[in-house]
Amino acid sequence: MHPQHRALSGIAEAFSFTAIVLLDIWLLHWRTPLGDLLPAAFIVWSIVYHRESLNSLGLSLAQLRPAMREWWIIFAVLGAAVLAGCFMSTRPFYLLFRGSMYFLWCVVQQLLLNNLIYRRLRDDLGLSWITCTVAGALFAVAHAPNPVLVPATLLWGTAATRLFETHRSIIALGLLQTLLSALLLWATPLQLNQQFRVGPGYWHHHFL
């Protein structure tokens, strides 16, 4: 492969994946239950094509332990705030269950952000704040038109990719995203956050 073509392949993959996700969110997901198969197929292809492993994807427990040791104060403070919010509600155990399910979704988001977008961009553009910001911007676009999530995911997506370079633990980043998301949800009006819905579902929920 020509060096210039190879230098563009990662960028093309990151933007192509984002475009497929947007196509699913805005068109396919609402028309057919099979719509989600398109981004799923792209994810499988990318993982197989790049010969990824649990370690390269950031999913190994060996990568989780150092992240938890270094970030434990952040997790302790945010976790205490989220637990306090849960037990101040009328349905604390329901919120904890929902939070556990949302944690799995956050892990998936971090897996895709850092591996199918950020690492592909980094391979071509190098490690820099510009690369992180571009990845954060693509992450934010996928959360349109939510006026709470778009700026929040731009900032968090940029920061998360930088943190990924410090500790390549998708699980730790997913947990951090879960805690931050819970606090953001409680801190913003329902009329704006619409329980973090994106795409056409944001307006549909608004006018129920």
C-alpha positions as CSV (number, residue, x, y, z in Angstrom):
1,M,0.0,0.0,0.0
2,H,1.3,3.5,-0.9
3,P,2.4,5.3,2.3
4,Q,0.0,8.2,1.7
5,H,-2.9,5.8,1.3
6,R,-1.9,3.9,4.4
7,A,-1.7,7.2,6.3
8,L,-5.3,7.9,5.5
9,S,-6.8,4.5,6.2
10,G,-7.2,5.1,10.0
11,I,-8.9,8.5,9.5
12,A,-11.2,6.9,6.9
13,E,-12.1,4.1,9.2
14,A,-12.8,6.4,12.2
15,F,-15.1,8.7,10.1
16,S,-16.7,5.8,8.3
17,F,-17.6,4.2,11.6
18,T,-19.1,7.4,12.9
19,A,-21.1,7.8,9.7
20,I,-22.5,4.3,10.0
21,V,-23.5,5.0,13.7
22,L,-25.2,8.2,12.6
23,L,-27.0,6.3,9.8
24,D,-28.3,3.8,12.3
25,I,-29.3,6.4,14.9
26,W,-31.1,8.7,12.6
27,L,-32.6,6.3,10.0
28,L,-32.2,2.5,10.4
29,H,-32.8,2.0,14.1
30,W,-36.3,3.5,13.8
31,R,-37.3,1.6,10.7
32,T,-36.1,-1.9,11.3
33,P,-34.8,-3.9,14.3
34,L,-32.0,-5.2,12.0
35,G,-30.6,-1.7,11.6
36,D,-28.1,-2.2,14.5
37,L,-26.5,-5.0,12.6
38,L,-24.7,-2.6,10.3
39,P,-22.5,-1.0,12.9
40,A,-22.2,-4.3,14.7
41,A,-20.8,-5.8,11.5
42,F,-18.4,-2.9,11.1
43,I,-17.2,-3.4,14.7
44,V,-16.6,-7.2,14.2
45,W,-14.8,-6.5,10.9
46,S,-12.5,-3.9,12.5
47,I,-11.6,-6.1,15.5
48,V,-10.8,-9.1,13.2
49,Y,-9.0,-7.0,10.6
50,H,-6.7,-5.4,13.2
51,R,-6.3,-8.7,15.0
52,E,-7.3,-7.1,18.3
53,S,-7.0,-8.9,21.7
54,L,-8.5,-8.2,25.1
55,N,-5.2,-6.5,26.0
56,S,-5.0,-4.3,22.8
57,L,-8.7,-3.3,23.3
58,G,-8.0,-2.3,26.9
59,L,-10.3,-5.0,28.4
60,S,-7.9,-7.0,30.5
61,L,-8.0,-7.0,34.3
62,A,-4.3,-6.3,34.3
63,Q,-5.0,-2.9,32.8
64,L,-7.8,-2.3,35.3
65,R,-5.8,-2.7,38.5
66,P,-3.3,0.2,38.0
67,A,-6.1,2.5,36.8
68,M,-8.1,1.8,40.0
69,R,-5.0,2.3,42.2
70,E,-4.2,5.7,40.6
71,W,-7.7,7.0,40.2
72,W,-9.2,5.6,43.4
73,I,-9.8,9.0,45.0
74,I,-11.8,10.2,42.0
75,F,-13.8,7.0,42.1
76,A,-14.4,7.3,45.8
77,V,-15.6,10.9,45.7
78,L,-17.8,10.4,42.6
79,G,-19.1,7.0,43.9
80,A,-20.0,8.5,47.3
81,A,-21.9,11.3,45.6
82,V,-23.8,8.9,43.3
83,L,-24.7,6.5,46.2
84,A,-25.9,9.4,48.3
85,G,-28.1,10.5,45.4
86,C,-29.5,7.0,44.9
87,F,-30.4,6.6,48.6
88,M,-32.0,10.0,48.8
89,S,-34.5,8.9,46.2
90,T,-37.6,6.9,46.7
91,R,-36.3,3.9,44.6
92,P,-32.6,3.5,45.5
93,F,-32.2,-0.1,44.5
94,Y,-33.9,0.4,41.2
95,L,-31.5,3.3,40.5
96,L,-28.6,1.1,41.4
97,F,-29.8,-1.6,39.1
98,R,-30.3,0.9,36.2
99,G,-26.8,2.2,37.0
100,S,-25.3,-1.2,36.7
101,M,-27.0,-1.7,33.3
102,Y,-25.8,1.7,32.2
103,F,-22.3,0.9,33.3
104,L,-22.2,-1.9,30.7
105,W,-23.4,0.6,28.0
106,C,-20.6,3.0,29.1
107,V,-18.0,0.3,28.7
108,V,-19.3,-0.4,25.2
109,Q,-19.1,3.3,24.4
110,Q,-15.6,3.6,25.7
111,L,-14.6,0.5,23.8
112,L,-15.8,2.0,20.5
113,L,-14.6,5.5,21.1
114,N,-11.1,4.6,22.0
115,N,-10.6,1.6,19.7
116,L,-12.6,2.3,16.5
117,I,-12.2,6.1,16.5
118,Y,-9.4,7.4,18.7
119,R,-6.7,4.7,18.1
120,R,-7.4,4.8,14.3
121,L,-7.0,8.6,14.3
122,R,-3.9,8.4,16.5
123,D,-2.3,5.9,14.1
124,D,-2.4,8.5,11.4
125,L,-2.4,11.8,13.2
126,G,-0.2,10.9,16.1
127,L,-0.7,11.5,19.8
128,S,-1.8,15.1,20.4
129,W,-4.6,17.1,21.9
130,I,-5.8,17.7,18.3
131,T,-6.3,14.0,17.8
132,C,-8.1,13.6,21.1
133,T,-10.3,16.6,20.3
134,V,-11.2,15.2,16.8
135,A,-12.1,11.9,18.5
136,G,-14.2,13.8,21.1
137,A,-16.0,15.7,18.4
138,L,-16.9,12.5,16.5
139,F,-18.2,11.1,19.9
140,A,-20.2,14.3,20.4
141,V,-21.8,14.2,17.0
142,A,-23.2,10.8,17.7
143,H,-25.1,12.4,20.7
144,A,-26.9,15.1,18.7
145,P,-29.3,16.8,19.1
146,N,-29.2,16.5,22.9
147,P,-28.1,20.0,24.1
148,V,-26.8,18.5,27.4
149,L,-24.9,15.5,25.9
150,V,-23.3,17.2,22.9
151,P,-21.0,19.6,24.8
152,A,-20.6,17.1,27.7
153,T,-19.5,14.3,25.4
154,L,-17.2,16.6,23.5
155,L,-15.3,17.4,26.7
156,W,-15.5,13.9,28.1
157,G,-14.6,12.2,24.9
158,T,-11.5,14.4,24.5
159,A,-10.5,13.8,28.2
160,A,-11.3,10.0,28.0
161,T,-9.0,9.5,25.0
162,R,-6.2,11.3,26.9
163,L,-6.8,9.2,30.0
164,F,-6.7,6.1,27.8
165,E,-3.1,6.9,27.1
166,T,-2.4,7.0,30.8
167,H,-4.2,3.8,31.6
168,R,-5.5,1.7,28.8
169,S,-8.5,0.4,30.8
170,I,-11.8,0.5,29.1
171,I,-13.5,-0.8,32.2
172,A,-12.1,1.9,34.4
173,L,-13.1,4.6,31.9
174,G,-16.6,3.0,31.6
175,L,-17.0,3.2,35.3
176,L,-15.9,6.8,35.4
177,Q,-18.3,7.7,32.6
178,T,-21.1,6.0,34.5
179,L,-20.5,8.1,37.6
180,L,-20.1,11.3,35.7
181,S,-23.3,10.6,33.7
182,A,-25.4,10.0,36.8
183,L,-24.3,13.3,38.3
184,L,-24.9,15.1,35.0
185,L,-28.4,13.6,34.7
186,W,-29.4,14.8,38.1
187,A,-27.8,18.2,37.7
188,T,-29.6,19.1,34.5
189,P,-33.3,19.7,33.8
190,L,-35.3,16.8,32.4
191,Q,-36.7,19.1,29.7
192,L,-33.2,19.5,28.4
193,N,-31.5,16.1,29.0
194,Q,-34.5,14.0,28.1
195,Q,-32.9,11.2,30.0
196,F,-30.0,11.3,27.6
197,R,-31.9,10.3,24.5
198,V,-30.3,11.1,21.1
199,G,-31.3,11.2,17.5
200,P,-35.0,11.4,16.6
201,G,-35.9,9.9,20.0
202,Y,-34.9,13.2,21.6
203,W,-37.8,15.1,20.1
204,H,-40.2,12.1,20.2
205,H,-39.7,11.9,24.0
206,H,-40.0,15.7,24.4
207,F,-43.4,15.8,22.8
208,L,-44.9,12.7,24.6
